Amino acid sequence: MTDAPSQLSDADRAERLEKLQGIMDLMRPAVQADGGDLVLVRADVETGVVEVQLQGACSSCAVSSATLSGGVERILRDRLPWVTEVIGGLDDSLSLDESASLGSGGYVPSL
C-alpha cells in the first residue's frame, strides 16, 4: 500500500496549524478558569485528526468528557472544516486531591 502524495502545500499546512492554535488559545481561558488547561498534543492537518489533552482540575472533573466532545470537538469542527476527528485525553499525573484543589483555587505544595 502506497501513501498518496500530499494535496496540501507547506503554506496550507502552516495556515491550518496557525488557525488551530489560535482557536485553542481562545478556548484555554475558559478551561483555565476552572483550574484546568487544554493542550494541543498533535494535529495531522492532512487527515484532520486532532489530539488534545485536558490537564489540572479537569482530570478529576465529572464533565470532562462532555467538555471534550460537546465543547472542544464541536468548536473545532465548526470553525475548521478540515477537522475530521478530535481525540481527547486526560492528564492523570496529579492525585485526585491535588486535581480537586486546583478547581477550587487551592494551593497544593509539591513535596
N, C-alpha and C positions, 0 to 999 in steps of 0.2 A: 504494500500500500504506500503510495507516494503522497507527500503533502502538496496541496495545491499552492501555487505561488500567491504571495500576499497581494491583496487588492488595494491595500492602503499605503499611501506614501508615508515617509517619515514625518512629514509635516502634519498629515491627517492623524497619525498615531499620537503625536505630541499634543495636538489640539484636543483630542479626546481625553487624554490624561489630564491636561490642564483644566478642562471643564469638569471632569470627575472630581479632581482635588478641590476645585472651587465650591462645588456642591457639598462635598464632605465638610469643608471648612464652615459652610453656612449651617450645617446640621449639628456640628460638635457643641456649640454653646448650650443648646437645649439639653443634651445628654450630660454635659459637664455641670449644669445647674443642679442635677440630681446626684452629683458626686461620682459620676462615671466618665467615660470617654469613649469616643468612636474612632477607630483607627482603620485606615486602608491597609490591608495585608498584601493584596496583589490585585492586579487588573489585567485581563487579557482583552485588549481593545479589538482584536481580530474576531474572537468568538463571542465577546460580550459578557464573559464571566467575570464577576467582581467579588472579591472576598473581603469581608470586613470583620472586625472584632470589637465587641463591647468589653470595656475594662472597668475596673474600680467597682463602685457600688452596683453597677449593672450585672455583675457576675452572680449576685445573690437576689436580684430583683425578680419577682414572680412574673412580671410582664415583659421581661427582656426579649422573649421570642416574638411577642406582639410588636415590640419596638423595632425589631429587625424586619419582620415581614410586613407589618402594617404601616410602618414609618419609613425606615431606611430603604427597603426594597421598592416600595411604592413610589417614593420621591425620585429615586434614581431611574426607575423605568419611565416615569412620567417626563422627566427632564432630559433624559439621554436615550433616545430611541434605539441606539445600538446595544444597550444593556439587555441581555437575554436571561441572565440568572444572577442572583445575589446569594452568595453563600455566607452565612453568618456563624460566628463562634463566640464563645465567652472566654475571657481570661480568668482562669481559676487559680492564679498564683497567690491570691490573698485568701486568708482564712475567712470563714463566714462572719466572725466578729469584726475583723478588720474591714471587710467589704461593707457590712451594715453600717459601721460608724462613718464611713465616707459619705453615705447617703444622708446622714443626719447632721453633717457638718462637724462631726467629732474628729479628734486627732488621735491617731494610733502610732505611738513611737515605735521605731524599729529596734529590735534587740540585737 
